[in-house]
Amino acid sequence: MKLTVIGCWGGYPARDGATSSYLLEKNNFSLLIDAGSGSLSKLQNYRDVSELDAVILSHYHHDHIADIGVLQYAKLIQFYVKNSDSVLPIYGHTKDLEEFESLSHEYTKGMPYDPEQELKIGPFTIQFLETVHPVPCYGMRITDGESVIVYTADSSYKDEWKDFAENADLLITDCNYYAGQDGSKAGHMNSEEGAKIAKNAGVKTLVLSHLPQFGNLDQLVEEAKQYYHGTIRLAEEGMVWQS
């Protein structure tokens, strides 16, 4: 599995940046996980829009889905310019039916996932965990049968993350706050909480993402090191992890 960080900011993109979005690839299959603001532009540094095989969304806040509309326009333009009539599946939950139905367009189709069941997309098998967030949101445990990636999406801390992330090769955590700051009302975690999940779950690599627009971001890594002694990386656009 190869994962490329397309966007890593929380809330809104920093200058020349993008909010939450990750490209997961194996055996020429490309899965886009979330499609935040600016992500479609950044994605094209690594893959053409026509090369996407599927998209999956954790929830429907704008910093995770803002570029779905422009992705739909891109697919429509490809039809007119390249006569490409392939339909892109976009997987989402149905707890917000209006948002789910908006995933279908001329050349995209909303595909419902049941968070109580495993989902198979291409070479990937995905399990879900409902997060602690103001709207229905689902973290993901993704495997290709060899390696495991866990993505918390947006969530404040909950004990269930330990078992859900157990022995993961890569854990991507919400890190919207610095140690000592309480992000629970907004449904987010700080550097200490993400690091404790990584430690307790015994993961191999921790990536801090959904980053704040304030403070010294390198401080997040230093704070996390106080609790987790494995590999820690600060998410940045274009960063690659490969198993």
C-alpha positions in Angstrom: 0.0 0.0 0.0 1.1 3.5 -0.8 -0.5 6.5 0.9 0.1 10.1 -0.2 -1.0 13.0 1.9 -3.0 15.3 -0.4 -4.3 17.7 2.3 -3.7 17.9 6.0 -5.1 21.1 7.4 -8.1 21.3 9.7 -11.0 23.8 9.1 -9.5 25.6 6.1 -6.4 25.3 3.9 -3.3 27.2 4.7 -1.9 29.3 1.8 -1.2 27.0 -1.1 -2.5 24.1 1.0 -5.5 21.7 1.2 -7.7 20.3 4.0 -8.1 16.6 4.7 -7.5 14.2 1.8 -5.3 11.1 1.3 -4.6 9.1 -1.8 -4.3 5.3 -1.2 -2.9 3.1 -4.0 -2.2 -0.5 -4.6 -2.0 -2.6 -7.8 -3.0 0.4 -10.0 -6.1 1.0 -7.9 -6.5 4.6 -6.6 -8.8 5.4 -3.6 -9.2 9.0 -2.4 -10.0 9.2 1.3 -11.9 12.5 1.9 -11.8 15.4 -0.5 -11.3 18.6 1.4 -10.8 22.2 0.1 -8.0 22.5 -2.4 -7.5 18.7 -2.7 -8.5 18.4 -6.3 -5.7 20.8 -7.4 -3.2 19.0 -5.2 -4.3 15.5 -6.3 -3.2 16.3 -9.9 0.4 16.5 -8.8 0.2 12.7 -8.3 -2.7 11.4 -10.3 -5.0 12.6 -13.1 -8.6 12.8 -12.0 -9.5 10.2 -14.6 -7.2 7.7 -12.7 -9.3 7.7 -9.6 -11.2 4.5 -9.1 -13.2 5.4 -6.0 -13.6 8.0 -3.3 -14.7 7.4 0.4 -15.8 10.1 2.8 -15.6 10.0 6.6 -18.3 12.7 7.0 -19.8 15.7 5.4 -18.1 18.7 7.0 -16.8 21.1 4.3 -13.1 20.6 5.2 -13.5 16.9 4.2 -15.9 17.2 1.2 -15.5 20.8 -0.2 -14.0 19.5 -3.5 -16.6 16.9 -4.2 -18.5 19.4 -6.3 -15.5 20.4 -8.4 -14.6 16.7 -8.8 -18.1 16.1 -10.2 -17.5 19.0 -12.6 -14.2 17.5 -13.6 -15.8 14.2 -14.4 -18.4 16.0 -16.5 -15.8 18.0 -18.4 -13.8 14.7 -19.1 -17.0 13.4 -20.8 -17.2 16.4 -23.1 -13.5 16.7 -23.8 -12.3 13.0 -23.7 -15.7 11.3 -24.2 -15.0 9.5 -20.9 -18.3 8.2 -19.6 -16.9 6.2 -16.6 -18.9 6.8 -13.4 -16.8 7.4 -10.2 -18.2 5.7 -7.1 -18.2 8.0 -4.0 -18.8 6.1 -0.8 -20.5 7.8 2.1 -22.7 7.1 5.1 -26.4 7.7 5.0 -26.9 9.3 8.4 -27.3 12.6 6.5 -29.4 11.6 3.6 -29.4 15.0 1.8 -25.6 15.1 1.8 -25.3 11.5 0.7 -27.7 12.1 -2.2 -25.6 15.0 -3.4 -22.8 12.6 -4.1 -24.5 11.4 -7.3 -24.1 13.6 -10.4 -23.8 12.8 -14.1 -20.6 10.8 -13.8 -20.4 10.2 -10.0 -22.6 7.9 -8.0 -23.1 7.9 -4.3 -22.5 4.5 -2.8 -23.8 3.9 0.8 -21.6 2.1 3.3 -22.9 0.4 6.4 -20.5 1.3 9.3 -21.5 -1.9 11.0 -20.2 -4.0 8.2 -16.8 -4.4 6.4 -16.6 -2.7 3.1 -14.4 -4.0 0.2 -13.2 -1.4 -2.4 -10.7 -2.7 -4.9 -7.8 -4.4 -3.0 -8.8 -2.8 0.3 -11.0 -4.0 3.2 -12.4 -1.2 5.4 -13.8 -1.4 8.9 -15.4 1.7 10.6 -15.6 3.2 14.0 -18.0 6.0 14.8 -16.0 9.0 16.1 -16.9 11.6 18.7 -17.8 14.6 16.6 -20.7 17.1 16.3 -22.0 15.2 13.2 -21.9 11.5 12.3 -18.3 10.7 11.3 -16.5 7.4 10.9 -12.8 6.5 11.4 -11.5 3.8 9.1 -9.2 0.7 9.6 -8.0 -0.2 6.1 -6.0 -3.3 5.1 -4.8 -4.9 1.9 -4.3 -8.2 3.7 -0.7 -7.4 4.5 -0.6 -3.9 6.2 -3.0 -1.8 8.2 -3.7 1.9 8.1 -6.0 3.5 10.7 -7.5 7.0 10.0 -9.3 8.6 12.9 -10.9 11.3 10.7 -12.3 13.9 13.0 -12.7 12.8 16.6 -12.2 13.7 20.2 -10.5 11.1 22.4 -12.3 7.8 23.2 -11.0 4.6 24.7 -12.2 2.5 21.8 -9.4 3.9 19.6 -6.9 1.6 21.3 -8.6 -1.6 20.1 -9.5 -0.2 16.7 -5.9 0.9 16.0 -4.2 -2.1 17.6 -0.9 -3.0 15.9 -1.6 -0.8 12.9 1.3 -0.1 10.7 0.2 3.5 10.3 -2.1 5.6 12.4 -3.2 9.0 11.1 -4.7 11.0 14.0 -6.7 14.2 14.3 -4.3 16.7 15.9 -6.1 20.0 15.8 -4.8 21.2 19.2 -1.6 21.3 21.2 -1.1 19.3 24.4 -3.1 20.7 27.3 -5.8 22.3 25.0 -9.2 20.8 25.2 -10.7 20.1 21.7 -13.5 17.8 22.9 -16.3 20.3 22.4 -15.3 20.7 18.8 -14.8 17.0 18.3 -11.0 17.0 17.9 -7.9 15.7 19.7 -4.6 17.2 20.8 -1.1 15.9 20.3 -1.0 14.2 23.7 -4.2 12.2 23.0 -3.2 11.0 19.6 0.2 9.9 21.0 -1.5 8.0 23.8 -3.6 6.1 21.3 -0.5 5.2 19.3 1.3 4.0 22.4 -1.6 2.0 23.8 -2.4 0.4 20.5 1.2 -0.4 19.7 1.3 1.2 16.2 4.4 1.4 14.2 4.1 4.9 12.8 2.1 7.9 13.9 1.2 10.7 11.6 -0.3 13.9 13.1 -2.8 15.5 10.7 -5.8 17.8 10.6 -3.4 20.4 11.7 -4.1 23.8 13.4 -3.4 27.2 11.7 -1.7 28.6 14.8 1.4 28.0 16.8 4.6 26.1 15.9 3.6 22.9 14.3 6.9 21.2 15.2 5.9 21.5 18.8 3.1 19.0 18.2 5.7 16.3 17.4 7.8 17.2 20.5 4.7 16.9 22.6 3.7 13.6 21.1 7.2 12.2 21.8 6.6 12.6 25.5 4.0 9.7 25.3 4.9 7.7 22.2 8.4 6.6 21.3 7.8 5.1 17.9 8.1 7.0 14.6 6.2 10.3 14.5 5.7 12.3 11.4 4.0 15.7 11.0 1.6 15.5 8.0 2.5 17.6 5.0 1.2 17.7 1.5 3.1 15.2 -0.7 4.3 13.1 2.2 4.4 9.4 1.2 4.1 6.3 3.4 4.6 2.9 1.8 4.4 -0.6 3.2 
